[in-house]
Amino acid sequence: VAGQEQSLWEAFLALRDWARQQVEPSLTWLPDWIEPYAIDIAPILVIILTLLAAWRRSAEIWGIFSPIFRRIRMWTTGYEPPKSEAEIAGEAAKRAEEAAVKTQLDIEEIRALLAAQAVETKNSGGALSEDALERAVAAAQEILASNDPSKEIARDALRDGDLQAAEDALEEAFERETAAISRLDDEVTLLQQKSAETAREKAAMAAVRSAAEALRWYQKAAELDPNDCRTQIELSRLYRATGDLTSSRKAGYAALELADNDIARAAAIADIGSILMAQGMLPEAMESYKGCLALWQRSAAAEPDVISHRRNVSWAHDKIGTILNINGDTDGALEQFQSSLEIQRRLTEEDSSRTDLQLGFAKAHQNIGWVHRKKGDYAASLDCYQITKDILAGLAAESPADQTVQKALSSAHIAIGELGLIRDDADEALQNFRKSLDITRPLAMADESNLLLQVSLSECHRKLGMAFERLGDMSVAMQHYQEALAIEKHCSAIDPDNNQIQVPLALTHDRIGDLCRKQDELDTALEHYEAALTIKRNLTQQDPNNSMFHSELTNSYVQNGDVH
């Protein structure tokens, strides 16, 4: 103040204004009629206290006035000043001590009530365990000490000495908690089903890229939602695709047990039929296919506009025809395949733009060609195969990136090539096997992790080896056999339990053994025959119910015996 060269009065007024600025915000809680006077009086007090603060004893003086101001504020506004942590802790400890003392007093009274109840029970002939009283007292003590809101009524009843009311309150609390658990269980179930559906969607997306990856995700879906029929059916199909027929059959029967309508039951029965057929159990497979055919026919009659029902009926006719043809009933097989062809023809006439329907139509022709081949009518067989090839070639030209179409076209060339070998037309066989190789090789190179595509590539080489062997070019034939063998060995090392790899591997060993035997290389022939025998023995041990495996095993023993 002196530095600003003010007079004493001006300095005092400046000091007053400063003090007023300091205290005015703190006095807004006062009633309106008091506040103006307080604002004038407070600066004077602040100035006085500020001057007194220069002395050592000013703190003590402030300590006298501070509680007065605090009490006035509490009295007029109800304001409670914040407590220190030490004060809070002290009050909590005090309450806990009081509660403990009260609980102890309560528990002694409750013990007496429980003891009286126990005596009454004994006197009436009731049975009590030795520590029943102590356990009841301990339970009461836990309830009294608990801060669980759901047990508040039980605590009050115990303190009132009403044991029955306490039990009733505990029962009500239990019912509420059980209901809450049920709601939570329902929420968990819904979340699990949602996660399972996500896993199924992921699996379906992965299936076109990797059967093993799709299988892994369907397994996750089954863990989350074990009662879903669709998941079990897909698991069964993927297990079969990867060669695990035991797991495939287990999943198939699980799907059948879970099926709750004709469509689901038919799908499960059809899948079981495919498993039985892969195991060589043709009579049992036939019964399954007849069962699913009846169910699908019923669905198709009820909903004739649903294309999938009619396609399923066609599929069942194909499977029944396949078994009949294998068993030599070519007339019965032809009847089934023609029924399938008629369904596929009507479907393509209704919607010729659908590739999947065109594929079914082509496959129906190929099946009929197979029957004619079995009958020895090679000209009719070739006509059917050519129709199949022409349909597929048109689809391939329209959709060159469609892997399903390309694989079907490759299969059609294989069928024509095999017919060429039967007709002793090795040149035609060679031409078609080469076309099959040209189609399959890019597919296999583009997806080296797809083992079944690799096995398809090995089949092309094996068929080419057979064609060159028929033409008398044993060196080139052996090169193709060795190509096939190298591919199959590579696939076998990756997936040694997959019989869709092991069966072709054994077949290639047999072809090499036969070629070596023709060239009097008996030691090499025996080496390959023994390799084929080992594979077939393992397959038979893994799947002892597979009659085809037993038949192949017998042939291998004969081959080995002939060389020895």
VENRA-V594503 format. One record per pair of residues at least 12 apart in sequence whose ideal C-beta (glycine too) atoms are under 6 Angstrom apart, sorted by the first residue. I is the first residue (numbers start at 1). GAP is how many residues later the second one is. D is the distance in Angstrom with one decimal. If there is no record, write none. Layout:
I,GAP,D  I,GAP,D
This chain:
15,32,5.8  16,27,5.0  19,24,3.4  19,27,4.2  19,28,5.4  20,23,4.6  23,19,4.2  23,23,5.8  24,15,5.6  29,48,5.2  103,41,4.8  106,38,5.9  106,53,5.3  107,34,5.4  110,30,4.9  110,48,5.7  111,26,5.1  113,48,5.8  113,50,5.8  114,19,6.0  114,22,5.0  118,15,5.2  140,18,5.7  143,12,5.8  150,23,4.5  151,22,5.8  153,16,4.0  154,12,4.7  154,15,3.9  154,16,5.1  157,12,5.6  192,32,4.6  193,32,5.4  195,29,5.1  196,25,4.4  196,28,3.9  196,29,3.5  199,18,5.1  199,21,4.5  199,22,3.9  200,21,4.8  202,15,4.8  203,14,3.6  203,15,4.6  210,239,6.0  211,27,5.7  211,30,4.9  211,31,5.7  214,24,5.8  215,23,4.3  218,13,5.8  218,16,5.0  218,17,5.0  227,31,5.9  229,26,5.1  229,29,4.2  229,30,5.2  229,35,4.9  232,19,4.9  232,22,4.6  232,23,3.6  233,22,4.6  233,34,5.5  233,38,5.7  235,16,4.1  236,12,4.8  236,15,3.9  236,16,4.1  236,35,4.9  242,256,5.5  243,255,3.3  243,256,4.2  243,257,5.0  245,33,5.8  245,34,5.8  245,298,5.7  248,27,5.2  249,26,4.8  252,19,4.7  252,20,4.4  252,23,5.5  255,13,4.0  256,12,3.9  262,33,4.8  262,37,5.7  263,36,6.0  266,26,4.3  266,29,3.8  266,30,5.2  269,19,5.2  269,22,4.9  269,23,4.3  270,22,4.1  272,16,5.1  273,12,4.7  273,15,3.2  273,16,4.6  279,264,5.8  279,266,5.5  279,267,4.3  280,266,4.4  280,267,3.7  280,268,3.7  282,41,5.2  286,37,5.1  289,27,5.5  289,30,4.5  289,31,5.0  292,24,5.5  293,23,3.7  296,16,4.3  296,17,4.8  296,20,5.9  297,16,5.6  300,13,5.4  310,33,5.5  314,26,4.4  314,29,4.2  314,30,5.6  317,19,4.6  317,22,4.7  317,23,3.9  318,22,5.0  318,49,6.0  320,16,4.9  321,12,4.4  321,15,3.3  321,16,4.4  325,46,5.6  325,49,5.8  330,41,5.3  330,44,5.2  330,45,5.0  333,38,5.1  334,37,4.7  337,30,4.5  337,31,4.9  340,24,5.0  341,23,3.9  344,16,4.6  344,17,4.3  344,20,4.7  348,13,4.9  355,40,5.9  358,37,5.7  359,49,5.9  362,26,4.7  362,29,4.1  362,30,5.3  365,19,4.8  365,22,4.6  365,23,4.6  366,22,4.3  368,16,4.9  369,12,4.5  369,15,3.0  369,16,4.5  378,45,5.4  381,38,5.9  382,37,6.0  385,30,5.3  385,31,4.8  388,24,4.8  389,23,4.5  392,16,5.3  392,17,4.1  392,20,5.5  396,13,5.2  406,33,5.4  409,30,5.9  410,26,4.5  410,29,4.3  410,30,5.0  413,19,4.3  413,22,4.6  413,23,4.1  414,22,5.1  416,16,4.5  417,12,4.4  417,15,3.6  417,16,4.4  426,41,5.5  426,44,4.3  426,45,4.9  429,38,4.6  430,37,4.2  433,30,4.5  433,31,4.8  433,34,5.5  436,24,5.0  437,23,4.1  440,16,5.3  440,17,5.1  440,20,5.2  444,13,4.2  451,40,4.6  451,44,5.8  454,33,5.5  454,37,5.2  455,46,5.8  455,49,5.5  457,30,6.0  458,26,4.1  458,29,4.0  458,30,5.0  461,19,4.4  461,22,4.2  461,23,4.0  462,22,4.3  462,46,5.6  464,16,4.4  465,12,4.5  465,15,3.7  465,16,4.3  481,30,5.5  481,31,4.9  484,24,4.8  485,23,4.9  488,16,5.6  488,17,4.1  488,20,5.8  492,13,5.6  499,40,5.8  502,33,5.3  502,37,5.8  506,26,4.4  506,29,4.1  506,30,5.5  509,19,4.4  509,22,4.6  509,23,3.9  510,22,4.9  512,16,4.6  513,12,4.5  513,15,3.8  513,16,4.4  522,41,5.7  525,38,5.7  526,37,4.7  529,30,4.9  529,31,5.0  532,24,5.5  533,23,4.1  533,27,5.8  536,16,5.1  536,17,4.4  536,20,5.1  540,13,5.1
